[in-house]
Amino acid sequence: PWTKSVTFFSTDKLGQAEWFNHFGKDMPLADVERSEHQHPVEMAAVGYRYTAEELGQAMLVPGLNLSADRAAAAVRAYEEFMDGVALRGVPPSGTARGWTGLINDPNVTAGLVANDGTGASTAWSAKTPDQILRDINALLTGVYTGSLTVEMADTLLLPVARFDAIATIARTATSDVTILEHLRRNNTYTAITGAPLTIRAVRGLETAGAGNTARMVAYRRDPQVVKLHLPMPHRFQAPWQSGPLVFDVPGIFRTGGVEIRRPKAFRYGDGI
């Protein structure tokens, strides 16, 4: 919980097999290249306060638990803080640490989707269901080809409004299947692996793309690819008396934010 940093090692294989004569002396050799990486961990805090007078007055109200309500408010503030750190690297307070998050890492390949909508638009609101499905599958395929067929994206994150749209718009004018239902059954990841594609609506994607445009995210959801470092989740410390009738309950937590270890297993599609 009190670690100052997270240390991890990345390895890469070197060498390849070759044809060999049994009299030969130049044996092809394989090796591994190992690199050490450090990721800092920072402390943050949110607690609550009460006074002896407040507790006494709260006891007069049936069913009121002043300390429990304020503790719940502190926990909620912690969750909102971590939500911002996980998605964008910046908590709601706006205090920056130079971190980025799941939806705005500069090492991830990002690009505008095709601009073949009405009026040469990239926006899904100007595109047909076929074009929307094409954009999504192109993003999924981009992870596969961009990593030289090593990585496959099994998770798709969409802005809430875009998710709602494909969940309600019919695949065709005569179909009772929505774009979302069709996508779940017909996408490049499912076609190749036979496994379902995870599709989620995520807040903050509406303006995460280039030029504050809407962004979709495709990635492989695996700890080898991306991690949220949280060595110390929020915990309350023992109350301490900060005044004659005033008591503070400190609450602390330690996090290193989100670390995308394999950027090639990610891809951003902007302008949707």
Buried (B, 14 or more C-beta within 10 A) or exposed (E): EEEEEBEEEEEEEEEEEEEEEEEEEEEEEEEEEEEEEEBBBBEBBBBBBBBEEBEEEBEEEEEEEBBEEBBEEBBEBBEBBBBBBBBBBBBEEEEEBEBBBBBBBEEBBBBBBBEBBEEEBBBBEBBBBEBBBBBBBBBBBBBBEBBEEEBBBBBBBBBBBBBEBBBEBBBEEEEEEBBBBBBBEEBBBBEEEEEEBEBEBBEBBBEBBEEEBBBBBBBBEBEEBBBBBBEBEBEBEEBEEEEEEBBBBBBBBBBBBBBBBBBBBBBBBBBB
